[in-house]
Amino acid sequence: MDRAPHHALANSRRRRALAAVAVALTLGAGASTVAAIDAAVPDATVAAADRHDGRAAQATAAATATATATATAQQATGVVDIDTVLDYGTGKAAGTGVVLTPGGEILTNNHVIQGSTSIAVTDVTSGRTYTAAVVGTDATDDVAVLQLRGASGLTPATPASPAAQGAVGPGTAVTAVGNAGGAGGTPSAASGTVVALGRTITAADETSTANAENLAGMIEVRADVESGDSGGPLSADGAVIGIDTAASAASGPEYRTAANPAGSEPTTGYAIPIATALRIAGQITSGVEDGTVHQGYPAFLGVQVASGEDAPTAESAAGQDGAPIAGVVTGSPAAGVGLGAGDVVVSVDGQTVSGADQLSSVLATHHVGDRVRISWLDASGATQSATVTLAAGPAA
């Protein structure tokens, strides 16, 4: 699905990062600010509300202690660093992943690779870097699976047994391992404890709530997770019990961060239970696609359109509604048939397009390699049509 120009920009893209100087907002009783924890260049601080659903069991915060250290060789086993180039070079980001198979299947958060047009993955055990392709994504549950090209002999991470997962509860000692700060090299290890289970959080872009996402059933921990830890393992007794995904921003100047390690308030982190993440990963690797799981890369026309509050009145010189084109990606299918800024797309395969959002929705029903007939009005109001072959776009 093609995205609006503001989603294609590195400093306001549809990604979420926890800045080192994040400040909390009070959002009501029992609420806290949360942000995903992939490191971005430049950083985009993103806030969201934590809405617990009544199933969570609270632990006493005063009894919780946290510490951050360098991961041991055992803790780093099966951990990879993920570095992405976003939207054809408009930005960069970094996160963490977990090795699923010796042949190079990698589990991570969807938001770690969302918007990426190239992905490099480094196995921290061997130091070798691989090019990665997207096997599939689930944006709703924030899970993605990658495949490393030419990988073999990797050591997978060890998931906790069902019995061990069932024994996790408030007070369980945990360690969050990841690519803190996006610096690469030996991972960090943030120790802490489980605070609650079954949390529901809502994460949204800093500048807009239009892309808010609800994540249910999360493990809440008190541990100093940082930017870059997204997609990394949350472990208990040496086995993975969750995938680090988001973190809260505590209020006031005493918030403990990489920039202020002496702060008195530890971070509250959130992780997807490993059973949930592996279930979704299994669906992705089996090739099953449904309302939330998408296989591979999205189909891509290569146009930038304004949507939501950024959308102008979509009306052409001839007075016909459509999707106004703000820009075209060089070398894309759209560029190849002469679509340009100022044109208005009015139909795809004979289906009328009334605006930018509908164009995105129509394209989302197609797959890479599909041939579609595009009709548009140029700046003079003349009708143009061409058949294009949809390409592979940035990761969804």
C-alpha positions as CSV (number, residue, x, y, z in Angstrom):
1,M,0.0,0.0,0.0
2,D,1.4,3.4,-1.0
3,R,1.7,5.8,1.9
4,A,1.2,9.5,2.3
5,P,4.2,11.9,2.0
6,H,4.3,12.5,5.8
7,H,4.7,8.7,6.3
8,A,7.5,8.6,3.9
9,L,9.6,11.2,5.7
10,A,12.2,9.9,8.2
11,N,11.2,12.4,10.9
12,S,7.5,11.8,10.8
13,R,7.2,8.2,9.4
14,R,4.8,5.5,10.7
15,R,7.4,4.1,13.1
16,R,7.7,4.5,16.9
17,A,10.8,5.1,19.0
18,L,11.6,5.8,22.6
19,A,13.8,8.9,22.8
20,A,16.4,9.0,25.5
21,V,14.8,12.1,27.0
22,A,11.2,11.0,26.8
23,V,8.8,12.7,29.3
24,A,5.7,11.0,30.6
25,L,2.1,12.3,30.4
26,T,-0.5,11.4,32.9
27,L,-3.4,10.0,31.0
28,G,-5.8,9.1,33.8
29,A,-6.0,6.5,36.6
30,G,-3.9,3.5,35.9
31,A,-2.7,4.9,32.6
32,S,0.9,5.5,31.5
33,T,2.7,6.7,28.3
34,V,4.2,4.0,26.2
35,A,6.4,4.0,23.2
36,A,7.9,1.4,21.0
37,I,11.6,0.9,21.5
38,D,13.3,0.8,18.2
39,A,16.1,3.3,17.8
40,A,15.6,5.7,14.9
41,V,17.8,8.3,13.2
42,P,16.6,10.9,13.9
43,D,14.6,9.8,17.0
44,A,10.8,10.3,16.9
45,T,9.3,10.2,20.4
46,V,5.9,8.5,20.4
47,A,3.5,8.4,23.2
48,A,0.5,6.1,23.8
49,A,-1.9,5.1,26.6
50,D,-1.7,2.0,28.7
51,R,-5.3,0.6,29.2
52,H,-5.3,-2.4,31.4
53,D,-8.2,-4.7,31.0
54,G,-8.8,-5.9,34.6
55,R,-7.0,-9.2,34.2
56,A,-3.6,-7.8,35.2
57,A,-2.2,-8.7,38.6
58,Q,-0.2,-5.8,40.1
59,A,3.1,-6.2,41.9
60,T,4.5,-3.8,44.4
61,A,6.6,-1.3,42.6
62,A,8.7,-0.6,45.7
63,A,9.9,-4.2,45.7
64,T,11.2,-3.9,42.1
65,A,14.8,-3.3,41.3
66,T,16.4,-3.0,37.8
67,A,19.9,-2.9,36.4
68,T,21.4,-2.7,32.9
69,A,24.6,-4.5,32.0
70,T,26.4,-6.1,29.1
71,A,24.8,-9.4,28.0
72,T,26.7,-12.6,28.7
73,A,27.4,-15.0,25.9
74,Q,24.5,-17.2,27.0
75,Q,22.1,-14.2,27.1
76,A,23.3,-13.1,23.6
77,T,22.7,-16.5,22.0
78,G,20.1,-16.3,19.3
79,V,20.0,-12.5,19.3
80,V,20.5,-10.4,16.2
81,D,20.8,-6.7,15.5
82,I,18.5,-5.3,12.8
83,D,19.4,-2.1,10.9
84,T,17.1,-0.7,8.3
85,V,17.0,1.9,5.6
86,L,13.6,3.6,5.4
87,D,11.6,4.7,2.4
88,Y,14.5,4.6,-0.2
89,G,17.0,6.3,2.0
90,T,15.0,9.0,3.8
91,G,15.9,7.6,7.2
92,K,17.5,4.8,9.2
93,A,16.4,2.7,12.2
94,A,17.7,-0.1,14.4
95,G,16.2,-2.8,16.5
96,T,16.7,-6.4,17.7
97,G,15.5,-9.8,16.6
98,V,15.5,-13.4,17.7
99,V,16.8,-16.4,15.7
100,L,14.1,-19.0,15.1
101,T,15.9,-21.5,12.9
102,P,19.6,-22.4,12.0
103,G,18.7,-21.4,8.4
104,G,18.1,-17.8,9.3
105,E,14.4,-17.2,10.1
106,I,14.2,-14.2,12.4
107,L,11.4,-13.1,14.7
108,T,11.0,-9.4,15.5
109,N,8.4,-6.6,15.9
110,N,6.7,-5.4,12.8
111,H,7.4,-1.8,13.7
112,V,11.2,-2.5,13.7
113,I,11.1,-3.2,9.9
114,Q,8.0,-1.1,8.9
115,G,8.7,1.3,6.1
116,S,12.1,-0.3,5.3
117,T,13.4,-0.7,1.8
118,S,16.5,-2.6,2.9
119,I,17.3,-4.6,6.0
120,A,20.7,-5.8,7.3
121,V,20.8,-8.3,10.2
122,T,23.9,-9.1,12.3
123,D,24.2,-12.3,14.3
124,V,25.8,-11.0,17.5
125,T,27.4,-14.4,18.2
126,S,29.4,-14.6,15.0
127,G,29.5,-11.0,14.0
128,R,28.4,-11.9,10.5
129,T,25.9,-9.5,8.7
130,Y,23.3,-10.7,6.3
131,T,20.8,-9.1,3.9
132,A,17.3,-9.9,5.0
133,A,14.0,-10.3,3.2
134,V,10.5,-10.0,4.8
135,V,8.7,-13.3,4.9
136,G,5.5,-11.8,6.3
137,T,4.1,-9.3,8.8
138,D,1.3,-8.8,11.2
139,A,0.9,-5.1,11.9
140,T,-2.1,-5.6,14.2
141,D,-0.1,-7.8,16.6
142,D,3.3,-6.1,15.9
143,V,5.1,-9.3,14.7
144,A,7.3,-9.9,11.7
145,V,9.4,-12.7,10.3
146,L,12.5,-12.2,8.2
147,Q,14.7,-14.6,6.2
148,L,18.4,-14.1,6.1
149,R,20.0,-14.7,2.7
150,G,22.7,-17.3,2.7
151,A,22.5,-18.1,6.4
152,S,23.2,-21.5,7.9
153,G,24.3,-22.9,11.2
154,L,22.8,-20.2,13.3
155,T,22.0,-21.0,16.9
156,P,18.3,-20.3,17.7
157,A,17.1,-18.7,20.9
158,T,15.5,-21.1,23.4
159,P,11.8,-20.4,24.1
160,A,10.6,-21.2,27.6
161,S,8.6,-24.4,27.9
162,P,4.8,-24.1,28.2
163,A,5.1,-25.0,31.9
164,A,7.7,-22.3,32.4
165,Q,5.6,-19.8,30.6
166,G,2.6,-20.6,32.7
167,A,4.7,-20.1,35.9
168,V,5.5,-16.5,34.9
169,G,3.8,-13.9,37.2
170,P,4.3,-10.8,39.2
171,G,7.7,-10.9,40.8
172,T,9.3,-13.3,38.2
173,A,12.9,-12.2,37.6
174,V,13.5,-11.3,33.9
175,T,16.2,-9.9,31.6
176,A,15.6,-7.8,28.5
177,V,18.4,-8.3,26.0
178,G,18.7,-6.0,23.0
179,N,20.5,-3.5,20.7
180,A,20.1,-0.7,23.2
181,G,20.7,2.7,21.5
182,G,21.1,1.0,18.1
183,A,24.9,0.9,18.7
184,G,25.3,-2.8,17.7
185,G,28.0,-5.0,19.1
186,T,27.5,-6.9,22.4
187,P,23.9,-6.6,23.4
188,S,22.7,-4.9,26.6
189,A,21.0,-6.9,29.4
190,A,18.4,-5.1,31.5
191,S,17.4,-7.1,34.6
192,G,14.1,-6.5,36.3
193,T,10.9,-8.2,37.4
194,V,7.4,-8.9,36.0
195,V,4.8,-6.4,37.3
196,A,1.6,-7.7,35.6
197,L,0.2,-10.0,32.9
198,G,-2.6,-9.5,30.4
199,R,-1.9,-5.8,29.8
200,T,-3.6,-4.0,26.9
201,I,-1.7,-0.9,25.6
202,T,-2.4,1.6,22.8
203,A,0.6,2.8,21.0
204,A,0.3,5.8,18.6
205,D,2.6,8.1,16.6
206,E,3.8,11.2,18.5
207,T,2.3,13.7,16.0
208,S,-1.0,11.8,15.3
209,T,-3.4,9.3,16.8
210,A,-4.5,8.2,13.3
211,N,-2.2,5.1,13.4
212,A,-2.9,4.0,17.0
213,E,-2.5,0.3,17.6
214,N,-3.9,-1.8,20.4
215,L,-1.8,-4.6,21.7
216,A,-3.5,-7.1,24.1
217,G,-2.1,-9.7,26.5
218,M,1.2,-8.0,27.1
219,I,3.7,-8.8,29.8
220,E,4.4,-5.7,31.9
221,V,7.9,-5.5,33.4
222,R,10.0,-3.1,35.4
223,A,13.3,-3.1,33.6
224,D,15.4,-0.5,31.9
225,V,14.6,-1.3,28.2
226,E,15.9,1.4,25.8
227,S,15.7,2.5,22.2
228,G,16.8,-0.4,20.0
229,D,15.5,-3.1,22.3
230,S,12.3,-3.7,20.3
231,G,12.2,-7.3,18.9
232,G,14.6,-8.6,21.5
233,P,14.1,-11.4,23.9
234,L,12.6,-11.1,27.4
235,S,14.0,-14.1,29.3
236,A,13.5,-15.8,32.6
237,D,15.8,-18.5,33.8
238,G,17.7,-18.4,30.5
239,A,14.7,-19.0,28.3
240,V,12.6,-16.6,26.2
241,I,9.2,-15.7,27.6
242,G,8.4,-12.6,25.5
243,I,9.5,-10.2,22.8
244,D,10.2,-6.7,24.0
245,T,7.9,-4.3,22.2
246,A,7.2,-1.0,24.1
247,A,8.1,1.0,27.1
248,S,6.6,3.7,29.3
249,A,7.9,7.1,29.9
250,A,8.1,8.0,33.5
251,S,7.4,11.6,34.6
252,G,9.9,14.2,35.8
253,P,13.6,14.7,35.4
254,E,14.5,11.5,37.4
255,Y,13.4,9.2,34.6
256,R,16.3,6.7,34.1
257,T,17.5,6.6,30.5
258,A,20.7,6.0,28.6
259,A,21.3,9.8,28.9
260,N,20.5,9.8,32.7
261,P,21.5,6.4,34.1
262,A,21.3,7.7,37.7
263,G,17.6,8.5,37.5
264,S,15.5,7.0,40.2
265,E,12.5,6.0,38.2
266,P,13.0,2.7,36.2
267,T,11.3,2.1,32.9
268,T,8.1,0.0,32.6
269,G,8.4,-2.2,29.6
270,Y,5.9,-4.4,27.7
271,A,6.6,-7.6,25.9
272,I,4.5,-9.9,23.6
273,P,4.3,-13.4,25.2
274,I,6.5,-15.8,23.3
275,A,3.6,-18.2,22.8
276,T,1.7,-15.5,21.0
277,A,4.6,-14.3,18.9
278,L,5.5,-17.9,17.9
279,R,1.9,-18.7,17.0
280,I,1.8,-15.7,14.6
281,A,5.3,-16.5,13.3
282,G,4.2,-20.0,12.5
283,Q,1.2,-18.7,10.5
284,I,3.5,-16.4,8.6
285,T,6.1,-19.1,7.7
286,S,3.3,-21.5,6.7
287,G,2.2,-19.0,4.1
288,V,-1.3,-18.4,5.5
289,E,-2.6,-14.9,4.9
290,D,-5.7,-13.5,6.6
291,G,-7.1,-10.1,7.8
292,T,-3.9,-9.4,9.9
293,V,-1.1,-11.5,8.4
294,H,0.4,-10.3,5.1
295,Q,2.9,-12.5,3.2
296,G,6.0,-10.8,1.9
297,Y,6.1,-7.2,0.8
298,P,3.0,-5.1,-0.1
299,A,2.2,-4.2,-3.7
300,F,3.5,-0.8,-4.7
301,L,2.4,1.7,-7.3
302,G,5.0,4.3,-6.3
303,V,2.8,7.3,-5.7
304,Q,2.8,9.6,-2.7
305,V,-0.7,10.8,-1.7
306,A,-2.0,13.0,1.1
307,S,-4.4,11.4,3.5
308,G,-6.4,12.2,6.6
309,E,-5.9,15.8,7.9
310,D,-3.2,16.3,5.3
311,A,-5.4,15.6,2.3
312,P,-6.5,18.5,0.2
313,T,-9.9,18.6,-1.5
314,A,-9.4,15.8,-4.1
315,E,-10.9,17.4,-7.1
316,S,-9.3,17.6,-10.5
317,A,-9.3,20.5,-13.0
318,A,-12.3,18.8,-14.6
319,G,-14.2,18.7,-11.3
320,Q,-13.9,14.9,-10.8
321,D,-13.0,13.4,-7.4
322,G,-10.0,11.2,-7.1
323,A,-6.7,10.7,-5.3
324,P,-4.4,13.6,-5.8
325,I,-0.7,12.7,-6.4
326,A,1.8,14.7,-4.3
327,G,4.9,12.9,-5.7
328,V,6.1,9.8,-7.5
329,V,9.0,7.5,-6.5
330,T,11.8,7.4,-9.1
331,G,11.9,4.1,-10.9
332,S,8.5,3.0,-9.7
333,P,5.6,1.6,-11.8
334,A,3.9,5.0,-11.6
335,A,6.9,6.8,-12.8
336,G,7.2,4.4,-15.7
337,V,3.8,5.3,-17.1
338,G,4.2,9.0,-16.7
339,L,2.2,9.7,-13.5
340,G,3.4,12.8,-11.8
341,A,2.7,15.3,-9.0
342,G,-0.5,17.2,-9.6
343,D,-2.2,14.3,-11.4
344,V,-5.4,12.7,-9.9
345,V,-5.9,9.0,-10.0
346,V,-9.6,8.3,-10.6
347,S,-9.8,4.5,-11.1
348,V,-7.9,1.2,-10.7
349,D,-9.0,-1.7,-12.8
350,G,-12.3,0.1,-13.5
351,Q,-13.0,0.7,-9.8
352,T,-13.7,4.4,-9.1
353,V,-11.3,6.0,-6.6
354,S,-12.8,8.9,-4.7
355,G,-9.8,9.8,-2.6
356,A,-6.3,9.0,-1.2
357,D,-7.5,6.5,1.4
358,Q,-9.6,4.6,-1.1
359,L,-6.6,4.4,-3.5
360,S,-4.5,2.9,-0.7
361,S,-7.3,0.4,0.2
362,V,-7.7,-0.7,-3.4
363,L,-4.0,-1.3,-3.8
364,A,-3.8,-3.2,-0.6
365,T,-6.0,-5.9,-2.1
366,H,-3.4,-6.6,-4.8
367,H,-0.1,-8.5,-4.7
368,V,3.4,-7.9,-6.0
369,G,3.4,-8.7,-9.8
370,D,-0.3,-8.0,-10.4
371,R,-1.1,-6.0,-13.5
372,V,-3.6,-3.3,-13.0
373,R,-5.2,-0.6,-15.2
374,I,-4.7,2.9,-13.8
375,S,-6.7,5.9,-15.0
376,W,-5.9,9.4,-14.0
377,L,-6.5,13.1,-15.0
378,D,-3.5,15.2,-15.7
379,A,-3.1,18.8,-14.7
380,S,-4.9,19.9,-17.8
381,G,-7.9,17.7,-17.1
382,A,-7.1,15.2,-19.9
383,T,-7.8,11.5,-19.1
384,Q,-4.8,9.2,-19.2
385,S,-4.7,5.4,-18.8
386,A,-2.0,2.8,-18.6
387,T,-1.4,-0.8,-17.4
388,V,1.3,-1.2,-14.7
389,T,2.8,-4.2,-13.0
390,L,2.8,-3.5,-9.2
391,A,6.3,-3.7,-7.6
392,A,7.3,-4.7,-4.1
393,G,7.0,-1.7,-1.8
394,P,8.5,-0.8,1.6
395,A,7.7,-3.3,4.3
396,A,4.2,-2.7,5.7
